[in-house]
């Protein structure tokens, strides 16, 4: 067995461990409980807990924790040791089924969006047996859901699990209509590609904006950015390669299928892509990946930046969510096959997704909304804020043929000949790849390119699962009542294409003409900012869909709207206060010091009867900059203070968008001009050039 095979999953209580540690009766009872979504029996939980404890202790674990995903967007944990007192004054290592199944953290300080009062502290964590337990840092981590005393979901995992059940339920109804009686579950699967930046730790620590906000609030563009495209897929620097190798080992130990790594477009930017797994596990794995990236980077003297736009003027970072549907018998429902025009089952699922994306485009945009992602969406590096679906020429032509009831002639796949005999020939894909599309079909899956790099993929997948489940329910209701299934199926596909083809766009998503066409001619949404997109969560259509699929209650929806608004406002306020602090305490003193030295040089030149025109000209420019910086800093602080007193978060968010963000941009512009004019040794913190090109060797 190879070293990688031995390493992979070595810290995970997975199928291999369960089969070897649990009795056959316990193992199959647990699997059946999960498969049939039954309540876990306490005696079964005790048997699993005992085996889990023994395995964890043998691996060096001393503590256990219920690991959950509150509405902060990051993970949370409270550690308890395995020790219990023994009668002889010593201790025994103990872990019961009750402790496995349920935990009771203090929930008072987690966001609830009005679901509960601050003084009501009780909350519960409940074991999620569909996601494997694992060991990290001598602690047994148990993936759990998190709810309030009243049972409302206070986390991102619970709605995701609900959406997966809803999708499976409706997708199975469709499969049964096509005669499939073998599948017992349909899984939504995901493989999130993670983009990130690496910079030297010693430079990071010298920038308050990076420390406090994760992005640079000031910074003049360096002489060289990404213009030459020489970093993309370029040779990986040894220091970065060492980080990636270390990262792989840590991820593989936890059963995370880290597969592909490469340099991304911007200097200092990189990407990691995993192999697919169920959406629930993919979400857990991605949350772990982000944390481990940051820990491993620190070991290598680096800092991993996960903000969507840490540097202006170069590409930001996203998290491309590759999403597909698969049965528990191993069939990918989004695989077109060799003759997709004859694959009615595939075409029906495809149409359901088209309708779901079109009908709930505003909700999908909302699912990726954040202050950080607002800087990225719509730039010439990421999808626009307008959602559309890329299908490629072949599938688009097939749907057009169905709609117009004309025959479709499949074209033979073209053999690629590169003109060099030594090079192999290969079959060309039936469609190109469109990297400007927010929602692109890429062969047997859809790539949702809008989620931001720091976000949990739970939100986007919850909405996507629920929306598709809702449409599949509509389809199943119609087809189950049909007297002539084939005729009803043909009519349903035809009408769906006709009603929702506006969402299909195979062109350049960066083109301004497309944005105008999308909004003015096709009637698609263009929700450019978080405050604009969060309104979608309160739309009756969206509330009805989420509640009918039992993914979120109305109260849970309202709470999430409040939390997302509050997070947006607080994020911008922190950035504004950081800008004021840096401008007053670092930038202005640095520029003034340079001005003082320039004045001294000018005086000496005058005394020696030497022209001081250069100094005078530069002094005028710098003085103009310092006046502007001082004025804009005062204005920013005043606006920020006024808005922080606003109690209505929706009103506050609109004020921020219209007034505070432009004020921040004015201050940045003046400060960046000052950086351009100020001598390098005077500038108080590392520049863009230092940060983006700081990793040597």
C-alpha positions in Angstrom: 0.0 0.0 0.0 1.3 3.5 -0.9 2.1 6.1 1.7 -0.7 8.2 0.4 -3.2 5.3 0.7 -2.1 4.8 4.3 -2.3 8.5 5.1 -5.7 9.1 3.4 -8.6 9.1 5.9 -6.3 8.0 8.7 -7.9 10.4 11.1 -11.5 9.8 10.0 -14.1 7.4 11.6 -15.2 6.4 8.1 -16.7 3.2 6.6 -13.5 1.3 6.9 -13.1 2.0 10.6 -16.8 1.4 11.3 -16.7 -2.0 9.7 -13.6 -3.0 11.7 -14.7 -1.5 15.0 -18.5 -2.1 15.1 -20.2 -5.4 15.3 -22.0 -6.4 12.1 -25.4 -5.9 13.7 -24.4 -2.4 15.0 -22.8 -1.4 11.7 -25.8 -2.4 9.5 -28.3 -0.9 12.0 -26.4 2.4 11.8 -26.4 2.3 8.0 -30.1 1.4 7.8 -30.9 4.2 10.3 -29.1 6.7 8.1 -30.5 5.3 4.9 -34.1 5.3 6.1 -33.7 8.6 8.0 -34.9 7.0 11.2 -34.4 8.3 14.8 -31.2 6.9 16.3 -31.8 4.4 19.1 -29.8 5.2 22.3 -28.4 1.6 22.6 -27.1 1.9 19.1 -25.6 5.3 19.9 -23.9 3.9 23.0 -22.3 1.1 20.9 -21.1 3.6 18.3 -19.8 6.1 20.9 -17.8 3.3 22.7 -16.1 2.3 19.5 -15.5 5.9 18.4 -13.9 6.7 21.8 -11.6 3.7 21.8 -10.5 4.5 18.2 -10.0 8.2 19.0 -8.0 7.5 22.2 -5.7 5.1 20.4 -5.1 7.9 17.9 -4.0 10.2 20.7 -7.2 12.1 21.2 -7.9 13.4 24.7 -11.0 15.6 24.0 -14.2 15.6 21.9 -16.2 18.4 20.5 -19.5 18.9 18.8 -18.3 20.8 15.7 -21.0 23.0 14.1 -21.6 25.9 11.6 -23.4 28.8 13.2 -24.7 31.8 11.2 -21.4 33.5 11.6 -20.2 31.8 8.4 -17.4 30.0 10.2 -17.3 27.0 12.4 -17.6 26.7 16.2 -16.5 24.1 18.8 -16.5 23.5 22.6 -14.0 20.9 23.8 -14.7 18.4 26.6 -12.2 15.8 27.8 -13.0 12.1 27.8 -12.1 11.8 31.5 -14.6 10.8 34.2 -13.7 10.2 37.9 -13.2 6.6 39.0 -13.9 5.3 42.6 -10.2 4.8 43.3 -9.4 8.5 42.8 -8.2 8.2 39.3 -10.0 8.7 36.0 -11.5 6.6 33.2 -11.9 7.5 29.6 -15.7 7.8 29.0 -17.9 8.8 26.2 -21.6 7.9 26.1 -24.2 7.6 23.3 -26.0 10.6 24.9 -22.8 12.7 24.6 -22.4 11.6 21.0 -26.0 12.4 20.0 -26.5 15.7 21.8 -24.5 18.6 23.1 -25.5 21.8 24.9 -23.4 24.8 24.0 -24.1 28.3 25.2 -26.1 29.8 22.3 -26.5 33.3 23.6 -23.7 35.0 21.7 -24.4 33.4 18.3 -26.4 35.4 15.7 -30.1 34.5 15.8 -31.7 37.3 13.9 -34.4 37.7 16.5 -35.3 34.0 16.7 -34.4 34.2 20.4 -33.7 36.7 23.1 -30.1 37.3 24.2 -30.8 36.2 27.8 -32.1 32.8 26.5 -28.8 31.0 26.4 -29.8 27.3 25.8 -29.0 25.7 22.4 -28.5 22.2 21.2 -26.1 20.4 18.9 -27.2 17.2 17.3 -24.9 14.6 15.7 -25.0 14.4 11.9 -24.2 10.7 11.2 -24.1 11.4 7.4 -20.8 13.2 7.9 -17.9 11.3 9.3 -16.3 12.2 12.7 -12.6 13.0 12.6 -9.6 13.7 14.8 -7.7 17.1 14.6 -5.3 18.5 17.2 -5.8 15.6 19.6 -9.6 16.2 19.6 -12.4 14.0 18.2 -14.6 16.3 16.1 -18.2 15.3 15.7 -20.1 17.1 12.9 -23.4 18.4 14.3 -26.4 20.5 13.5 -27.2 23.5 15.8 -30.7 24.6 16.9 -32.3 26.8 19.5 -34.3 25.8 22.6 -37.4 26.1 20.5 -36.0 23.9 17.7 -35.3 26.7 15.1 -32.2 26.1 13.0 -29.3 28.4 14.1 -26.8 27.0 11.7 -26.1 26.4 8.0 -26.0 22.6 8.1 -29.6 22.0 9.2 -31.2 23.8 6.2 -28.7 22.2 3.9 -29.7 18.7 5.1 -33.4 19.6 4.8 -32.8 20.8 1.2 -31.0 17.6 0.3 -33.9 15.5 1.6 -36.4 17.6 -0.3 -34.4 17.3 -3.5 -33.9 13.5 -3.1 -37.6 13.0 -2.4 -38.7 14.8 -5.6 -35.9 13.5 -7.8 -36.9 9.9 -6.9 -40.5 10.6 -8.0 -39.1 11.5 -11.4 -36.9 8.4 -11.5 -39.8 6.1 -10.7 -41.7 7.5 -13.7 -38.9 6.4 -15.9 -39.0 2.9 -14.4 -36.0 3.2 -12.0 -36.9 1.2 -8.9 -33.4 0.5 -7.7 -32.3 3.9 -6.5 -33.4 4.8 -3.0 -31.8 8.2 -2.7 -30.6 11.0 -5.0 -27.7 13.0 -3.7 -26.7 16.5 -4.5 -23.0 16.4 -5.0 -20.5 19.3 -5.0 -16.8 19.9 -5.6 -15.9 23.5 -4.6 -12.8 25.0 -6.2 -11.1 27.2 -3.6 -9.1 30.3 -4.7 -6.8 32.1 -2.3 -3.8 34.4 -2.0 -0.5 33.7 -0.1 1.6 36.5 1.2 4.6 36.7 3.7 3.4 36.8 7.3 5.8 39.5 8.3 4.3 41.8 5.6 0.8 40.9 6.6 1.4 41.9 10.2 2.5 45.4 9.1 -0.9 46.2 7.5 -3.8 47.0 9.8 -6.3 46.7 7.0 -5.3 43.1 6.3 -5.3 42.2 10.0 -8.7 43.8 10.7 -10.6 43.2 7.5 -8.8 40.6 5.4 -8.4 43.1 2.4 -6.3 46.1 1.5 -8.2 49.3 2.0 -5.3 51.4 0.5 -2.8 50.6 -2.1 -1.5 51.9 -5.4 -1.3 49.4 -8.2 2.3 48.0 -8.8 4.1 48.5 -12.1 3.3 44.9 -13.0 0.0 43.1 -12.2 -1.5 40.3 -14.1 -1.2 41.9 -17.6 1.2 39.2 -19.0 -0.9 36.3 -17.7 2.5 34.7 -16.7 1.4 33.6 -13.3 -1.6 31.5 -14.5 -0.7 27.8 -14.4 3.0 29.0 -14.1 5.7 27.1 -12.4 5.0 27.0 -8.6 7.6 28.6 -6.4 9.4 26.1 -4.1 8.0 27.9 -0.9 4.5 27.7 -2.3 5.0 24.1 -3.4 6.1 23.2 0.1 3.0 24.8 1.5 0.8 22.9 -1.0 2.5 19.5 -0.2 2.0 20.1 3.5 -1.6 21.1 2.9 -2.3 18.0 0.9 -1.0 15.8 3.7 -3.2 17.5 6.3 -6.3 17.4 4.1 -5.8 13.7 3.1 -5.5 12.7 6.8 -9.0 14.0 7.2 -10.4 12.2 4.1 -10.6 15.5 2.1 -10.1 14.7 -1.6 -7.7 17.5 -2.5 -6.9 16.8 -6.1 -5.8 19.8 -8.2 -3.5 22.7 -7.3 -2.2 25.5 -9.5 -1.3 29.2 -9.8 -4.2 31.4 -10.5 -4.4 34.5 -12.7 -3.3 37.2 -10.2 0.2 37.3 -8.7 0.4 35.4 -5.4 -3.0 33.8 -6.2 -3.6 30.0 -6.2 -6.4 27.4 -6.4 -7.2 24.0 -4.9 -9.9 21.7 -6.3 -11.3 18.6 -4.6 -13.0 15.5 -6.0 -16.8 15.4 -5.7 -18.7 14.2 -2.7 -22.2 14.7 -1.3 -23.0 18.4 -0.7 -23.1 17.9 3.1 -19.6 16.4 3.3 -18.3 18.8 0.7 -19.5 21.7 2.9 -17.9 20.3 6.0 -14.7 19.6 4.0 -14.5 23.1 2.6 -15.0 24.7 6.0 -12.1 22.5 7.2 -10.0 23.3 4.2 -10.2 27.0 4.7 -9.1 26.7 8.4 -6.3 24.2 7.6 -5.0 26.4 4.7 -4.6 29.3 7.2 -2.9 27.0 9.8 -0.5 25.4 7.3 0.4 28.8 5.8 1.4 30.1 9.2 3.7 27.1 9.7 5.5 28.2 6.5 5.8 31.9 7.4 2.9 32.8 5.2 -0.7 34.1 5.5 -3.6 32.7 3.4 -6.0 35.4 2.4 -9.5 34.1 1.7 -11.2 37.5 1.1 -13.0 37.9 -2.2 -11.1 41.0 -3.1 -7.9 41.4 -1.1 -6.2 43.6 -3.8 -7.7 46.2 -6.1 -6.6 46.0 -9.7 -6.0 42.2 -9.9 -8.4 39.3 -9.8 -10.3 38.5 -6.7 -11.0 35.0 -5.4 -14.1 32.9 -5.8 -15.3 29.4 -4.9 -16.6 27.7 -8.0 -19.3 25.3 -6.8 -19.5 22.3 -9.2 -22.9 20.8 -8.6 -24.5 17.6 -9.8 -27.1 14.9 -9.0 -26.3 11.3 -8.4 -28.3 8.2 -7.3 -27.1 6.0 -4.5 -26.6 3.4 -7.2 -23.9 5.5 -8.8 -25.8 7.1 -11.8 -25.0 10.7 -12.6 -28.4 12.2 -13.6 -26.7 15.1 -15.4 -24.7 12.9 -17.7 -26.1 13.5 -21.2 -24.8 10.2 -22.6 -23.6 9.8 -26.2 -27.0 10.9 -27.6 -28.4 13.6 -25.3 -31.2 14.4 -27.8 -32.5 10.9 -27.2 -32.0 11.0 -23.4 -35.5 12.1 -22.2 -34.7 11.6 -18.5 -31.6 13.9 -18.8 -33.5 16.5 -20.7 -36.2 16.6 -18.1 -33.7 17.1 -15.2 -31.9 19.7 -17.4 -35.2 21.6 -17.9 -36.0 21.5 -14.2 -32.7 23.1 -13.4 -33.2 25.8 -16.2 -36.6 26.6 -14.7 -35.3 26.7 -11.2 -32.4 29.0 -12.0 -34.7 31.3 -14.0 -37.6 31.4 -11.5 -35.3 31.8 -8.5 -32.4 33.8 -10.0 -32.9 36.5 -7.4 -32.7 34.0 -4.5 -29.5 32.4 -6.0 -27.9 35.9 -6.3 -28.9 36.5 -2.6 -27.3 33.2 -1.6 -23.8 34.5 -2.5 -24.3 38.1 -1.3 -21.7 39.6 1.0 -19.7 42.8 1.4 -16.6 41.1 0.1 -18.3 39.5 -2.9 -19.7 42.8 -4.0 -16.2 43.9 -5.0 -15.8 40.8 -7.2 -19.1 40.1 -9.0 -19.3 42.0 -12.3 -15.6 42.7 -12.6 -13.8 41.2 -15.6 -12.6 38.2 -13.6 -15.8 36.8 -12.2 -19.4 36.3 -13.4 -21.6 39.3 -13.6 -24.3 40.0 -11.0 -26.8 38.9 -13.7 -27.4 35.2 -13.5 -27.6 33.2 -16.8 -27.0 29.6 -17.8 -24.4 28.4 -20.3 -25.3 25.2 -22.1 -23.1 25.2 -25.1 -24.0 24.8 -28.7 -25.1 21.2 -28.7 -27.5 21.3 -25.8 -28.9 24.7 -26.8 -29.6 23.3 -30.3 -31.2 20.2 -28.9 -33.6 22.3 -26.7 -34.3 24.6 -29.6 -35.2 21.5 -31.8 -37.6 20.2 -29.0 -39.2 23.6 -28.7 -39.8 24.1 -32.4 -40.6 20.4 -33.0 -38.0 20.0 -35.7 -35.6 17.1 -36.1 -32.2 17.3 -34.5 -29.2 16.0 -36.4 -26.3 15.0 -34.1 -22.9 16.1 -35.4 -20.0 13.7 -35.3 -17.4 14.5 -32.7 -14.4 16.2 -34.3 -11.0 14.7 -34.0 -8.4 17.3 -33.0 -5.3 17.2 -35.3 -2.5 19.5 -34.1 -0.3 19.2 -37.2 2.5 17.3 -35.4 2.7 13.5 -36.0 4.2 12.8 -32.7 1.3 14.4 -30.8 -1.7 12.3 -30.0 -5.1 12.9 -31.6 -8.1 13.3 -29.3 -11.8 14.0 -29.5 -12.9 17.6 -29.2 -15.6 18.3 -26.6 -19.0 19.1 -27.9 -18.9 22.5 -26.4 -16.3 25.1 -25.3 -16.0 26.3 -21.7 -17.5 29.7 -20.8 -15.6 31.1 -17.7 -17.8 34.3 -17.8 -21.0 32.4 -17.1 -22.4 32.4 -13.6 -24.0 29.0 -14.0 -22.3 26.8 -16.7 -22.9 23.3 -17.8 -19.5 21.6 -18.1 -20.2 18.1 -19.3 -22.0 16.3 -16.5 -22.4 19.0 -13.9 -23.1 22.7 -13.5 -20.5 25.1 -12.2 -22.0 27.9 -10.1 -19.2 30.4 -10.2 -20.7 33.2 -8.1 -19.9 32.1 -4.5 -17.1 34.1 -2.8 -13.9 32.5 -1.6 -14.6 33.1 2.1 -18.2 31.9 2.0 -19.7 28.7 3.2 -21.1 26.8 0.2 -24.0 25.7 2.4 -26.1 28.8 1.5 -25.8 28.5 -2.3 -26.4 24.8 -2.3 -29.3 25.0 0.1 -31.1 27.5 -2.3 -30.1 25.5 -5.4 -31.3 22.2 -4.0 -34.5 23.7 -2.7 -35.3 25.5 -6.0 -34.7 22.4 -8.1 -36.7 20.3 -5.7 -39.6 22.7 -6.0 -39.6 22.5 -9.8 -39.2 18.7 -9.8 -42.3 18.5 -7.6 -44.2 20.5 -10.1 -43.0 18.2 -12.9 -43.8 15.0 -10.9 -47.3 16.3 -10.1 -48.1 16.8 -13.7 -46.5 13.6 -15.1 -47.9 11.3 -12.5 -51.4 12.3 -13.5 -50.8 12.0 -17.2 -52.7 9.4 -19.2 -50.0 9.4 -21.9 -46.6 9.7 -20.2 -44.5 10.2 -23.3 -46.8 12.8 -24.8 -47.0 14.7 -21.5 -43.2 14.5 -21.1 -42.7 16.0 -24.6 -45.1 18.8 -23.9 -43.6 19.6 -20.5 -40.1 19.8 -21.9 -41.2 21.9 -24.9 -43.2 24.4 -22.7 -40.4 24.7 -20.1 -37.8 25.5 -22.8 -40.2 28.1 -24.4 -40.9 29.7 -21.0 -37.4 29.8 -19.6 -35.0 30.0 -22.5 -34.3 33.6 -21.6 -32.0 32.3 -18.9 -29.7 30.6 -21.5 -26.8 32.7 -22.7 -23.7 31.2 -24.3 -21.8 34.5 -25.0 -19.5 36.8 -23.2 -20.9 37.6 -19.8 -18.4 40.5 -19.4 -19.9 42.4 -22.4 -21.9 45.5 -21.4 -24.2 44.8 -24.3 -25.2 41.5 -22.7 -26.0 43.2 -19.4 -28.3 45.6 -21.3 -29.9 42.8 -23.2 -30.4 40.7 -20.1 -32.1 43.4 -18.2 -33.9 45.4 -20.8 -34.9 42.7 -23.3 -35.0 39.5 -21.3 -36.1 40.9 -18.0 -33.4 39.2 -15.9 -32.4 40.5 -12.5 -29.3 42.7 -12.1 -28.8 42.9 -8.3 -25.4 44.5 -8.1 -25.1 44.9 -4.3 -25.8 43.0 -1.1 -28.5 45.4 0.1 -30.3 45.1 -3.3 -30.1 41.3 -3.4 -31.1 40.6 0.2 -34.6 41.9 -0.6 -35.1 38.7 -2.5 -35.2 36.7 0.7 -38.4 38.5 1.7 -40.2 38.0 -1.7 -43.4 35.9 -1.3 -42.5 33.6 -4.1 -39.2 32.7 -2.4 -40.7 32.4 1.1 -43.4 30.1 -0.3 -40.8 27.9 -2.0 -38.5 27.5 1.0 -41.3 26.9 3.4 -43.2 24.5 1.2 -40.0 22.4 0.7 -39.6 22.5 4.5 -36.1 23.9 4.1 -36.6 27.0 6.3 -39.6 28.3 8.3 -40.8 31.8 7.8 -39.2 32.8 11.1 -35.9 31.3 10.1 -36.0 33.2 6.8 -36.6 36.5 8.5 -33.8 35.8 11.0 -31.3 35.1 8.2 -32.3 38.3 6.4 -31.6 40.3 9.5 -28.3 38.5 10.2 -27.0 39.1 6.6 -28.0 42.7 6.7 -26.2 43.2 10.1 -23.1 41.3 8.9 -23.0 43.6 5.8 -23.3 46.8 7.8 -20.8 45.7 10.5 -18.2 44.6 7.9 -18.3 48.0 6.2 -18.2 49.9 9.5 -15.1 48.0 10.5 -13.5 48.8 7.2 -14.4 52.5 7.5 -13.0 52.7 11.1 -9.8 51.0 9.9 -9.4 53.5 7.1 -9.8 56.4 9.5 -7.2 54.9 11.9 -4.7 54.2 9.1 -5.1 57.6 7.5 -4.6 59.5 10.8 -2.0 57.5 12.5 0.1 56.2 9.6 -0.5 57.8 6.2 -0.7 61.5 7.1 2.3 61.4 9.5 4.4 59.6 6.8 3.5 62.1 4.1 4.1 65.0 6.5 7.5 63.6 7.3 8.4 63.5 3.6 7.1 67.0 3.1 9.3 68.2 6.0 12.4 66.7 4.4 11.4 68.2 1.0 11.1 71.6 2.6 14.5 71.2 4.1 16.0 70.2 0.8 14.3 73.2 -1.0 15.7 75.6 1.6 19.2 74.3 1.2 18.9 74.6 -2.6 17.7 78.2 -2.3 20.6 79.0 0.0 23.0 77.6 -2.6 21.2 79.4 -5.4 20.1 76.1 -6.9 16.6 75.7 -8.5 14.0 74.2 -6.2 11.2 74.0 -8.7 11.0 70.2 -8.5 10.6 70.4 -4.7 8.0 73.2 -4.9 6.0 71.3 -7.5 6.0 68.1 -5.5 5.2 70.0 -2.3 2.1 71.5 -3.9 0.9 68.1 -5.0 1.6 66.5 -1.6 0.0 69.4 0.2 -3.1 69.0 -1.9 -3.1 65.2 -1.1 -2.8 65.8 2.7 -5.6 68.3 2.6 -7.8 65.9 0.7 -6.9 62.9 3.0 -7.6 65.0 6.1 -10.9 66.3 4.8 -12.1 62.9 3.5 -11.1 61.2 6.8 -13.2 63.7 8.8 -16.1 63.1 6.4 -15.8 59.4 6.5 -15.7 59.3 10.3 -18.7 61.6 10.5 -20.8 59.6 8.0 -19.8 56.3 9.7 -20.8 57.5 13.2 -24.2 58.8 11.9 -25.1 55.5 10.2 -24.0 53.3 13.1 -26.8 55.0 15.1 -29.4 53.9 12.6 -31.5 51.0 14.0 -33.2 49.9 10.8 -30.6 47.6 9.2 -32.1 47.7 5.8 -32.1 51.5 5.8 -28.6 51.5 7.2 -27.4 49.2 4.4 -28.8 51.4 1.7 -27.1 54.5 3.3 -23.9 52.6 3.3 -24.2 51.7 -0.4 -25.1 55.2 -1.4 -22.9 57.3 0.9 -20.4 55.5 3.0 -18.8 53.4 0.3 -18.3 56.4 -2.0 -16.7 58.2 1.0 -14.3 55.3 1.5 -13.4 55.3 -2.2 -12.7 59.1 -2.1 -10.3 58.7 0.9 -8.6 55.7 -0.8 -8.1 57.6 -4.0 -6.4 60.5 -2.2 -4.2 58.2 -0.1 -3.2 56.1 -3.2 -2.2 59.3 -5.0 -0.1 60.3 -1.9 1.6 56.9 -2.0 2.4 57.5 -5.7 4.2 60.7 -4.8 5.8 59.8 -1.5 9.4 58.4 -1.2 9.4 54.6 -0.7 11.3 54.7 2.6 8.7 57.0 4.1 5.6 54.9 3.3 4.4 53.3 6.6 3.4 49.9 5.4 4.1 47.3 2.7 3.0 48.2 -0.8 1.1 46.1 -3.3 4.4 45.3 -5.0 5.8 44.1 -1.7 2.7 41.9 -0.9 2.1 40.4 -4.4 5.7 39.6 -5.1 7.0 39.1 -1.6 7.4 35.3 -1.7 10.9 34.5 -3.0 12.2 31.1 -3.7 
